[in-house]
Amino acid sequence: MASVDLDAIRHALRLARDKGFREVELEVGETRFSAGLSARPAAPRPSSAAPQDETVTVGAPIVGYLQKVRPSLKPGSKVQEGDVLACVTALGLDTDVPAPCDGEIVSVEAAEGDALEYGQPIAVLRKRRPDA
């Protein structure tokens, strides 16, 4: 991929993410590049527990490496919706991993430096009840 300008790829990924696109495909001569993007955290996983114990799995928003894990990403830590838990880095671009809801970290499923696939669990939160 030496003939492809990495700045152009970064720009295309940043623009696609800002505009809410889910996929990016670039082609220069015979060189092709494609990437899948996500603008939202992974959907909650089904739970058989009572509603007050509902859990939410926070998944990787893109394929990349888990970086910049925040100190709050440890079991027992309280988080609020939107708190940045970590970043996933791909092609030099950081994508924040926000908490999808208020809650408490139940478990951490990935460590800093781990290679992640799209949607791969990073952490599990116990969702805080609105009346709690």
N, C-alpha and C positions, 0 to 999 in steps of 0.2 A: 504494500500500500504506500510505497515511497512516493508515487506520483500524485497522491492526494494530499492537499493542503489540510493539515489537522485543524488549523484555525477555521477553515470553512466548515469542517465537520462540527466543531464546537459551536460555531455560530448557528448552523442549521438545527442542532439539537436544542440549543437554548431558545431559538425562535419557535420551534415546534412545541416545546414544553410551555412557553409563555402563551401560545395560541391554543393550547389544549389538544394538540394532535396526539394520536396514539402510536403512530408509526412514522419513521423517517427512512427514506431510501434515496441514496445518492449514487450517481454513476458518472465516472470520468474515464473515458476511453473504455477499456476492458475491466477496469476496477470498479467493483460495486461494494456499497456499504449499506447496511440496513440495521435499524434498531427499533425496539418496541419501548414505548414510554407509558407512564401512568401518572395521572395528575392527582390521584386519590389513594389513600391507604387501602390495604386489603380489607375485604368485607369481613364482618364478624363471623366467627365459626360457630356452628350450632352447638348449643350446650344443653345438657340434660339437667343442669342444676337449677335451683330456684331462681326467679328473676333477680333477686338481690345479689346473687353470685354469678351473674352472667359474665362470661369472659369474651374478650376481643383479642384476636391475633393481629399483631402489627407485622405486615409483610414488607418485603423489599419493593420499593416502587419502580425500580429498574434493575437490570443486570449490572453488577459492578462489585466493588469491594467496600465492606463496612468500615467506615472511618469516623473519626471524631465522635466516639461514643461519649455521651454526657454522663457525669457522675450520677445523675438521677436514674440511670438505667441499671438498677439493681433491685432484686426482690425486696418488697416492702416499701419502696419509695412511692410517694404520692405524686401524681402528675395531673395536669389540667389539659383539657382539650387544646390542641395547637402547640403545646410544649414540644420543642425539637428534642428528640431522644438520641438521634445520631444522624450521620450523613452516609449516603452511598455514593461512591466516586466511580465515574466511568469516563474515560477519555479526558481526564482532567477537570470534569465538571462535577461539582458536589450537588446532590439532591437531598434536601432535608427529609427526614423521616419524622413527621409530627405524630403526637398522640391523638388518636381519633376521638377520644372522649376523656372525661374526667375519670380518674380511677387510681388503682394501685398496681404496681408491677408485681405479677405473680411469678414469672420466670423469664429468664433471658435465654434465647434460643441460638444466638450467634455471638461471636466474639470479634473484637476489633481486628481488622485485617482479613477476615474471612471473605472468600469469594461467594457471592450470592447470586441466585437465579431470581428472575422476576417472581414476586409473590412468596418467596421463601420466608418462613417465620423469623423475625428478629426478636420479638418479645411477646408475652401474653399479659394482658391487663385484666384485672377484675374491675368491671364497670361500676362506677359509683352510682348509686340510686339517686334520683333527683331530690328525694326527701331526706337523704342522709347527710 
